[in-house]
Amino acid sequence: MKKVILILELVFLVSCIGKKEIADLHPNIILIMADDLGYGDISSYGSTTIQTPNIDLLASEGIRFTDFHSNGAVCSPTRAALMTGKYQQRTGVEGVVTAKSHRKVGLHLNEITIAEELKNHGYSCGMFGKWHLGYSKDFNPTLQGFDEYTGFVSGNIDYHAHIDQEGYLDWWKDSKIENEKGYSTDLITDYGVKYIKKYNPKQTGKPFFLYLPHEAPHGPYQRRIDNVLRKVGKAGTAPVNKDSISSIYKEMVEVMDEGIGKIIQTLKETGQYENTLVLFISDNGANEYGNNGGLRGYKGGVYEGGSRVPAIINFPNSIEGGIINNQIILTMDVLPTILDFIGQKPTASNIDGISIKDNLTHQATLPKRDVFFAYKTKRFIRSGDWKLVCEKSKNRDKIELYNLINDLHEKNDVSLDNPELTNKLYARLKTWEKEVKEGVTVVSE
C-alpha cells in the first residue's frame, strides 16, 4: 500500500512540474498578413460594406493601430523588412521579386529571419501562404527557419489552380512543388488550424510561431465558386468583369476573416488563446479596387494610402484590450517587439526596427525617431507630424511637405512656407538613403 501511495505522489509531482513548465513557456506567436488590404477595408477601420467580425474581435480585445505603416508600398519589400527587422534596402529587396524577371534571386540566406530567431529560442515554426522572397527552392522558407511550409512563392496565384502570373504551377509542400485542390484562402486557414492542434504546447512542451500570409484580397479576383483563370504554360490572367470586382473583393476579405475566426476558435479549444500573441497586418495599402479610408493614393505610391495600413495586436495575458494606438509603427518593428516579449534581443547588429513592447503593455511613449520610405523614384521621411515627400528626377527632385496632424489627406503642400524644415528633412532623407544602400546589391523591378 505504501508503494502505491508513493507512486501516486510521484505521478502527482511530475504532473505539477509539467504544468508549471507549460505555464512558464514563452507565448505562442501568430502573425497574419493580408495582401493589398487597405486602411478602410475592414469594419473596425470604418468599412460599411465589408464585414469582418473576427478581425474586429481581435481589435476590441486588443490594440488597434491608427498610424501603422508597411515598410514598402508593394509586397516583397515589406516582407523582407518583416522577416529581418531592417529597412528592406539593407537586404537588397527594394522592389517586387517578379515572376517574370527575378526567378533566380531572393532574400539572402545570410539574413536572420524572425523564424530563425524564434527557433533558436525553442519555438516550433510553421508558415502557410505567400512567401514572395524568392522563387527558387534555394530561397525556400524551410531554409529560413520554418520547420514546415505549404503555400506559394510568387506574388499571386490563381486561387483555385495555384498557377502564377507567368504560367508556373506554384504550390509547395516544404521545398517541393506539390499541388492540391482547394481555394487558397481556405487552404491557408486549414493548415493553420492543423498546425495549432499539432503543436499545442500542452503536448509538445514548447511554444509555436505560426506565420499565415494570406493572398486575399490581392488579384486575381476570385470567389470560392469561381472558375479557374490561369493555365500552366500561359502567362496572364483571364479577364474578370470590372463591374463585379467590388462584390468579389468583399467576399475575398470576408472569407479571410472567416478563416481568422477558425484560428481564434482553435486557440480557445486548445487552451492557447490567452497565451498567444496574435498580430494582424497588411503588407501595403489597397489598389484602386480597395478602400484606403479616404487617404490619398494607393498601393505603390508615396502618399498615406500606399503605406498606412490596418494593424491589430491581441495578447490577453499581457495586453489590455480596447486600446487605440496612435504611435508611428513600421513593419520592421515586429521582429524586435516579438523578441522583447520573450526577453530577447535581435541577433543581427544592424536592426532598424524598435521594440514597442513597453508601449503595448504600459502605454509608454516611444522614443522620437525619423522613419523613411523609398520605392522606385518615390521617397518620404516622416518626422513627428511632418512628412516630406520626394519624387526623384534627373534634373531636380520634386519636394512636398505636409503636416499630417492638420492635413492627413495630404492636400496642402507647405514646403514653400517652411524652407528651413524642408531643407533639413530633405538632407536627412538623402543621408539615410546612402547609408542603407551602401554595399548592397538591389533586387528591384
N, C-alpha and C positions, 0 to 999 in steps of 0.2 A: 504493500500500500504506500509506503514511504517513497519507493521508486517511482510509482505512478504520479504522486504529488510533485516530486522533484522534476519529472519530465514535463508535467503541465506548467510548472513555474518557469522552466527554461523556454518552453514554447511561447509563453506569455511575454517573457523578457525579450526574446528575439523579435516577436511581433511588435512590441513597443519601440525597439530600436529601429526596425524597418519603417514604422510610421514616422518616427522623428526624422529619419534620413530623408523621406519623401517630403515632409513638411519643410525641411531646410533646403530643399532644392531651389536652384535659380528658377525664375519664372519661364514658362514657355513663351515663345515669341511667334506671332503670326503676322506676316506682312502681306497685305493685299494691295495690289496696284491695278487701277483701272487704266485703260488706254484711250487717250484723247477725250477724257471726261472733263467737261467744262465746269467752271466755278458755280454756275447756276443750274447744273444738270440733275441735281438730286433735291428731294423735297426739303431736307434740313438746311439747304442753302438757297431756298426760295422758289424752287420749281413748283409750278401748279399743275403741270401736265404729266410729269414723271413721278411715280410714287415709289419711294424706297424706304419702307418701314423698318427694315432690318439694319440698314446703314444708319437710319435715324435713331434707332435704339442705341447703337454704339455711341452716337453723339450725345444723346440725352443722359447716358450713364457714364460718359467720359468727357473728353475735351474736344471742342470744335475750333479749328484754327481759321482765322479770317485773313491772315497775311502770310500764308504758306506758299512758297514758290518752288516750282520744279527747276532744277539746275539748268535744264535745256528746254527749248521750245519744241523739240521733237524727241522721238523715242530713245535712240541709242545713247546720246549724251547723258540724259537724265539717269538711265540705268547704270551707266559707268560710274556716275557720281554716287548713286545709291549703294552700289556694291563696294566702293572703295573709301567713301568718306572724303573724297577730294573733288576739287574742281575737275571736271571731265577733261579739260585741256591738258592737265598733267598726265593723264592716262593715254592721250593720243586719240581718244574717241570724241572728236569735236563735232562731228556730223553724223548723219544716218549711215549705218553699215548697210548698204543697199544690196538687194538680192541680185541686181544686175552687175554691179561693178566691184563688189567687195566680198566675194565669196571665199577669199583666202586670207582675210585679216580679221582681227577681233581684239578683245581685251587681253592684254599680255598676261601670261600665266605668272609672271613675277608680281603682279598686283595682288595684294592681300585682300580678299573679299570678306564681307560680313559673315558668310558661311564658314570660311576658314577660321576666322576669329572665334566664332561660337563653337565650332567643332573642337578647337584647341582647349576649350573650357568645358568639355563634357557633353555637348549638345549632339543630338541626332538632327541631321539637316536634310530636309526634303524640299524639292522645288517642282511645281507643276504649272506649266503655262509658257508664257512668252519670254525668251532669253534675249535675243536681238543684240548679242555682243560677240557674234562670230558664227558663221555658217558651218565651217569645217568641224569635224569631231575633235580636231586639235584644240578647239576653244570650248569644248563641251562643258556644261555646268558641273559634271561629275569630276572634272579636273580643277574645279574652283571651289571645292569644299562641300558640295552637295553629295550625300550618300545615295540619294535616289532622285531621278529626274524623268518626267514624262511631259512632253509638250512640243513646242515648235521654236525654231531658232531664228526665223525670219521676222520681218516687220509685221506681216499679217498673212493669214491663210484663209482659204475657203473654210467657213465654219463647219461644213459637212464633209468635204472631200479631203481637207487638210493639205491643200496644194498652195504653194506660194505664188506671188505675182509673176514669176518668171517660168512657171510651169513645173516646178520641182515638188515632188512629194516631200512634205515636211512635218512628220510626226515621229518623235523619237521616244524610245524607251532606253534611258541611260544614253549610251553612245552609239546606239544602232537605230536606223530608221525602221519603224515597225508600225504600220498604220492600224487603226481600229475604227469601228463605227461609233458615231456619236457627234453631237453638237459640241463644239469646242468649249463653250462656257460651262456646259453640264459636265463634260469630262474633267475639266479642271476642278470643279467643285467636288465631284465624286472621288477623285484621287486625294483631295484634301481631307475629306471625311474619313476615308480609309486610313490615311496616314495618322490622323489624331487617335484613332482607335488602336492602330498597330503599335504606336509609340507612346501610349499612355504611360506617364511616369510611374503610375501605380504598379505597372507590370515591368517596365524597363529599369526603373530606378534612376533615370536621367531625364532631363528636360529636353524638349524638342524645339527646333526652329523650322517653321513652315512658311515658305515663300510662294504666294499664289498671284503671279502676274497675269491678269486676265487679258483677253483680246478685246473684249467689249469696252466701249462701243465703236472701236475702230472699224473701218470698212474692210472687206466688202459687207454691205448691209444685208444681213440675212437673219431671218427668224428661224425658230425650230422647225417650222413646217415648210420652209422654202426649199427651192431646188438648188442643186449644185451649180456654181457659177464658173468653175475652172476645170481644166483638163490637164493631165500630165503632158508635158512637152509643148504646151501652148501658153505663151506669155499673155498677160492681160486678164481682165475680168468681164464676163458678160454684163451688159448694161442693166441697170435697175431703173425703173420709173422714178424720176426725181420727186414726183408728187407724193410718192408713197414712203420716201425715206424717213420722214419725221415720225410716222407711226411705227416703222421698223426699228428706228433708233430707240424710241420709247420702250419697245418690248425688249430690245437687247440689254438696256440698262436694268430693266425690271427683272429680267431673268438672272442677271448677275447678282442683283440684290436678293433674289430668292435663294440663290446658292449661298450667299453670305449668311442668310438665316439658317441654313442647314449646318454651316460651320459653327455658328453660335450654339445651336441646339446640341450638336455633338459634344462641344466643350462642356455644356451643362450636364449631359447624360454621363459623361466620363469623369465628372467631378473636377474639371480643369478650368472652368470659366473664371473663377476668382483669381487663380494664379496664372493667368495668361494675358500677356500684353498684346493687344490687337491694334495694329496700325493700318488705316485705310487711306490711300493717297491716289492721285492721278499723276501720270508721267508728264503731262503738259496740258495746256488749255485745249478747248474744243475747236474743230474746224467750223466752216460755215453752216454745217447741219446741226451743230450743238448749241448750247446756251452758256455763254460766259458771264451771265449775270449782269449784263449791261456794261461790262468793262470793254474798253477799246481793244480791238484787234482779235486775232485768232492764233491758233497753233502755227508755229514757225515765225511768229512776229515778235517784236521787241516790246510791245505795249502789254499792259497788265493782263489782257485776255489771253495772251500766249503763255504766261508763266504762273499767274496766280491761280491756284487750284484748290479744290476741296481736300481737306485733310482732317482726319479724326483719330484720336488715340483713346483706347479704353483699357484700363487695368484696375479692376475693382479692388485688389489688395493694396494698391499704393496710390491711386489717383482718385481724387474726389470728382464726382460726376456733375454734369450740368454746367460746366465752365466754358466760357468763350475766351479764347486766347488771341490777343491782338499783336503778339510779338512777331518780328520778321524771322521766319524759319525757312531753311532750304532743305532740299532732298539730301544733300551731303551731311546734314546734321543727324540723320537717322543712325548711322553706324556708331559714332561716339556716344550717342544717347543710350542706345541699347546696351552697349558695353558698360556704361556707367551704372545701369540698373543692376548689373551683376558684379559691380565693384571692380571693373577692369578698365584699362585704357587701350586705345588702338596700338597695334604693333608698329605700324609704319610711322615714320618720323614726320612726313610732310602732309599730315592731315589738315584739311581746310575747314571741315565741319567742326561744330562745337557741341558739347553735351547740353541738352536743355532739361536734364532730369530735375534739377532743383527748381526750375521754373514750373515744371509739371506737377511736382509733388508739394511744393511750398509757395508757388506763385512768385518766386524770386525773379527780380528783374534781370534780364540778360545783359551781358556786357555790351557796350556800344561797339559796333563794327560796321564797316562798309561791306556790302556784298556786290558781286559782279556777275555779269551775264554776257555771253558772246555766242553768236551763231551766224555763220557766213559773214556778211558785211555789217551786221547789226550788233550793237553793244549797249549795255547800260550799267551805270553804277547807282546803287541805292545807298544813301547815307541819311539815316533817320527818315524824316518825312520827305526828303528831297530825292528826286530821281532825274539823273541826266541821261539822255538818250543820244546815241551817236550812230550815224549811218556813214560808214567809211566810203571814201571815193578817191580816185587818183589825184584829183585837184585839191579839193578842200572838203573836210568832213562836215556833214550836216549835224548841227548840235541843237538839242532841245532840252529845256529844263522844266520840270513840273514839281509842284508841291502837292503831294498826294493827300495830305490831310485836308486840303481845301479843294483839291481837283483830282479826285480818284479816277475820273474818266479821261484824264489827260487831254483836255480840250484847250487849255490856256498855256502856251509856251511862254515862260517868263525869263528866258535866258538873257534877253537884252536888258531886262530890268535888274539883273543880278550878275554883272560881268565878273566880279571877283570870285564869287562862289562857282560860277560856271567854269572859269579857267582852272580853279583848284580841283574840282571834281574831274574835269577832263584830263588833267595831268595825272591824277591818281589812277584813272582808268587805263591810260597808256602804260603806266608803270606796272600795273597788275598784269596786263596782257603780255608784256615782255617777260615777266617773271614766270608765269605759269606755262609758257610755251618754250622756254629755254631748254634746248637739247631734246625736245620731244618730236617724234615722227607722228604727224597728224593724220588720222583717218577722217576724211570729210567727203562730202558729196562732190 
